[in-house]
Amino acid sequence: MDVISKLTEYRVRLQPTLRELKLIGTRIRSSRLSILGAAIILFYIALALLAPWLAPAGHPSQGGDPYMIPKFGILVTPQPPGSTVHGNHALFGTTAWQYDIYYGCIWGTRSAFRVGLIVVIPSLLLGLVLGMMSGYYGGSLDELFMRLTDVIMAFPSLILDMAFIVVLVPLGVQRLDAVMISFVLVGWTNYARLIRGEVLRTKNEDYIEAAKSIGCSDLRVIAKHILPNSIYPVLIMASLDIGTTVLGVAALTFIGLGAPEGYADWGQLIAYSRNFIFGRPDNPFGYWYTFVIPGLFMSFFTLGWNLLGDAFRDILDPTIRRK
Amino acid sequence: MGLMGLRSYVTRRLMLTVPTLLGVTILIFAIIQFLPMNMRAMMYITDIKELGNLPKLIQEHGLDQPLYVQYLRWLQGVIMDHTLGADRYNQPVYDAIVSRLPASVELAIYSIPIIVLIGVTFGSAAATHKDKALDHMTRLLAIMGTSLPSFWEGIVLLSVFFAGLGWFPPQRWSPSVNLYVSDPNSSWKWYTHLITVDGLLNGRLDITLDGLRHLVLPVTVITLLNIALIMRVMRSSMLESLGKEYVVAARARGLTEKEVIAKHARRNALIPVITLSGLLAAGLLTGVVITETVFDLKGIGAYAAESAAVPDIPVILAYALLSGIVFTLANLIVDILYAYVDPRIRLE
C-alpha cells in the first residue's frame, strides 16, 4: 500500500517534467533538419568514443599523450592522402612537419567534446548559482551581479577572452587551460541572465508561496520547487553552446592563442596548413587535403549543433511553443 | 509628451551607461593588476633604454601607490593622454591603433550596407513566403553562414579564387600599387587612407578598382558570417508585423499586396534591424580579428591577432578596452535612435 502510494506520488510529481520532455521530443521529431542535426552529433559522439580504436595512440613522437598528434618526420612539405611516411600509413596525408591529419581529425573530435564540456559545465554551474541567488534574493546582491554581467557583456566575448588569456599565460597557466578558464569567466553571464529571468517568473507562483508558508528553507524552495521549473531553457542553451565554444577555441588556436603545438585540434590543423593554401606552382590545389579535411570535420560539427539549435529556438520561444 | 519623453528616456539611458563604462575600465584595470609590478612597468616602455630603469617608470606612473590612486591615474592617462602603453616594438599602442584603423574602416564601410541590404531583402522574403521553398533556403543559408569557421571559409576562398583562378588576391592592394603609393616622389597623396576613396581623389580609377578587387573575398566572408542574424531578426519581425491590425486594415482598403508589404509591413518591421545594424557596425569598425588575419589586411583586428600569440599584453588590453567602450557607446546610440523612431519605447 505504502509503495503504491509512493509510486503514485512520484508519478504525479514527475508529470510536468515528463510532459515537457515529451513536448521537446515531438518538436524535434517534427523537424527534419533537427533530426539531421541530432544524427550528425551522434556520429561525432561515436567518433569521440571510438577514437582509441579508430586511431590507436602509441607513436613515439606523442610522448605517451594520446591528445598529441603523431609526427612522422621533420619534413615541412605535406604528403598526400594514402602516402607512407617513414613506414607510417597516413590515410588523410600529413600536414606541415608531418603531423598525421587522420589522427588529428579523429582525436580532434574527442578534444572538441572535451574542451566543450570543460568550458560549458563550469560556466553553467557558475551561472546557475549566481543567477539563482540574484533572482531569488534580489536587492543589492542582484544589482551587483547584474551590473557585473552588464560589464562583461559590454565586450565582444572573444576579445575579452583574449585579454584574460594574455594575462593568465605569463602567470604560468598552461595555454589551453588559460583558454578554458577565460571562456568560463566570460561565458557564465548568459546562463545567469537566463536563469535569473526564469526564477523571477516562477518566484511569485502560488506553489512557491505555499512551500514557503509551510516553512521550507530557502535551499529547499530553490532546489525542489524553483529549479525543476526553470532549468530546461538553460540546459538546452548550455548543450548548444558546445558548438559555439569549439568554434571560439579553434579561432583562438588559429591565431596562436589556443591549443599548444601538436595538440589534436581541428583549428590547429587548419593553422598548420596556412603556408600551403596556395598550393604548388604546378598545381594550385596541391595541398588541398591539409585544410579541406580538418575544415570539413569542424564545419559538420558546428552544423550539427546549429541545426539542433534552430529547432530548439522555436521550442524555447514561449510565444509560439504551444501553438 | 513627444520630445520631452525622449529627453527623459535619454537621461535614464545615460544613467545606465555611465556605470557600465566605469565597470569596463575597472575590469580591464583589474586584469592588469594580476601582473607583477615590474611587468606592469614594462608595459610603458617606449624606449629600449628605459628597460634598465624600471623603478623610475614605476614612480612615474604611480605603480607603487594604493590601488584607487593607481586606478585614477591610469584612467586619467587613458582619457587625457591616450596612454595605453607601448607594444613590443616600443611604439605607443594608441598610435599603432590609429595607423591600423583605415584598413578596418574600409572593410566595414563596404560590408555593412551589403549585409543589411541582403539580410533585410532575404529576411522579409522569407517571412512573406513562410514555410515555402524560399523560406527553407534562406534558413539553410543562415545555418551554413554561422556553422562554417570564418578562418576556414577565408582559406578555401583564397585557395579557389586566388591560387586557382587568380581573381581576388589577399592584402589591401597589389605590389605595383604599393610601390606607387609608398614612393615619396610619386604624385600620390593620402587623403582618407582608404585606398578605394583616395584612388578616386587622386584621379586613379585603376587604383580604386585594385582596392575593390582586394576587398571582394574578405567582404564575402564577413557577409556570410553576419547575415544570418539580420535575416533571422528581419524574418520574425516581419512575421509579427504582417499579423498586425494596420496591415489587415491596409489590405481591407484594397491596397495591392506589394504596397501592403513595402509601405506598411516592412517599414515597421525594420525597427529591430536598426538596433542590430548599429551593433554590427560597432563590431566591424573595431576590427575583425580572424578575417583580417586570414586576408593579411593589417587592420586593428589583425594587429590584435599578431600581438596575441607573442603575447603583447598592452596591445590586447588596450584593444579590449577600446572595444568595450565602443560597444557600450554603440548600444547607447542605438537605443536612443530606437526610442526616437519608436515612441512606445520611451514610455517603458
Boltz contact constraints between the chains, C-beta under 6 A:
constraints:
  - contact:
      token1: [A, 150]
      token2: [B, 20]
      max_distance: 6.0
  - contact:
      token1: [A, 151]
      token2: [B, 23]
      max_distance: 6.0
  - contact:
      token1: [A, 151]
      token2: [B, 24]
      max_distance: 6.0
  - contact:
      token1: [A, 151]
      token2: [B, 27]
      max_distance: 6.0
  - contact:
      token1: [A, 154]
      token2: [B, 20]
      max_distance: 6.0
  - contact:
      token1: [A, 154]
      token2: [B, 24]
      max_distance: 6.0
  - contact:
      token1: [A, 154]
      token2: [B, 324]
      max_distance: 6.0
  - contact:
      token1: [A, 154]
      token2: [B, 327]
      max_distance: 6.0
  - contact:
      token1: [A, 154]
      token2: [B, 328]
      max_distance: 6.0
  - contact:
      token1: [A, 155]
      token2: [B, 324]
      max_distance: 6.0
  - contact:
      token1: [A, 156]
      token2: [B, 323]
      max_distance: 6.0
  - contact:
      token1: [A, 159]
      token2: [B, 320]
      max_distance: 6.0
  - contact:
      token1: [A, 159]
      token2: [B, 323]
      max_distance: 6.0
  - contact:
      token1: [A, 160]
      token2: [B, 320]
      max_distance: 6.0
  - contact:
      token1: [A, 162]
      token2: [B, 308]
      max_distance: 6.0
  - contact:
      token1: [A, 162]
      token2: [B, 316]
      max_distance: 6.0
  - contact:
      token1: [A, 163]
      token2: [B, 31]
      max_distance: 6.0
  - contact:
      token1: [A, 163]
      token2: [B, 316]
      max_distance: 6.0
  - contact:
      token1: [A, 163]
      token2: [B, 317]
      max_distance: 6.0
  - contact:
      token1: [A, 163]
      token2: [B, 320]
      max_distance: 6.0
  - contact:
      token1: [A, 166]
      token2: [B, 311]
      max_distance: 6.0
  - contact:
      token1: [A, 166]
      token2: [B, 313]
      max_distance: 6.0
  - contact:
      token1: [A, 166]
      token2: [B, 316]
      max_distance: 6.0
  - contact:
      token1: [A, 167]
      token2: [B, 31]
      max_distance: 6.0
  - contact:
      token1: [A, 167]
      token2: [B, 34]
      max_distance: 6.0
  - contact:
      token1: [A, 247]
      token2: [B, 149]
      max_distance: 6.0
  - contact:
      token1: [A, 250]
      token2: [B, 149]
      max_distance: 6.0
  - contact:
      token1: [A, 251]
      token2: [B, 290]
      max_distance: 6.0
  - contact:
      token1: [A, 254]
      token2: [B, 151]
      max_distance: 6.0
  - contact:
      token1: [A, 255]
      token2: [B, 293]
      max_distance: 6.0
  - contact:
      token1: [A, 255]
      token2: [B, 305]
      max_distance: 6.0
  - contact:
      token1: [A, 255]
      token2: [B, 308]
      max_distance: 6.0
  - contact:
      token1: [A, 256]
      token2: [B, 309]
      max_distance: 6.0
  - contact:
      token1: [A, 257]
      token2: [B, 308]
      max_distance: 6.0
  - contact:
      token1: [A, 270]
      token2: [B, 152]
      max_distance: 6.0
  - contact:
      token1: [A, 277]
      token2: [B, 155]
      max_distance: 6.0
  - contact:
      token1: [A, 277]
      token2: [B, 158]
      max_distance: 6.0
  - contact:
      token1: [A, 277]
      token2: [B, 159]
      max_distance: 6.0
  - contact:
      token1: [A, 278]
      token2: [B, 163]
      max_distance: 6.0
  - contact:
      token1: [A, 279]
      token2: [B, 163]
      max_distance: 6.0
  - contact:
      token1: [A, 284]
      token2: [B, 163]
      max_distance: 6.0
  - contact:
      token1: [A, 284]
      token2: [B, 164]
      max_distance: 6.0
  - contact:
      token1: [A, 291]
      token2: [B, 155]
      max_distance: 6.0
  - contact:
      token1: [A, 295]
      token2: [B, 152]
      max_distance: 6.0
  - contact:
      token1: [A, 298]
      token2: [B, 149]
      max_distance: 6.0
  - contact:
      token1: [A, 299]
      token2: [B, 147]
      max_distance: 6.0
  - contact:
      token1: [A, 299]
      token2: [B, 148]
      max_distance: 6.0
  - contact:
      token1: [A, 302]
      token2: [B, 147]
      max_distance: 6.0
  - contact:
      token1: [A, 303]
      token2: [B, 147]
      max_distance: 6.0
  - contact:
      token1: [A, 306]
      token2: [B, 143]
      max_distance: 6.0
  - contact:
      token1: [A, 306]
      token2: [B, 146]
      max_distance: 6.0
  - contact:
      token1: [A, 306]
      token2: [B, 147]
      max_distance: 6.0
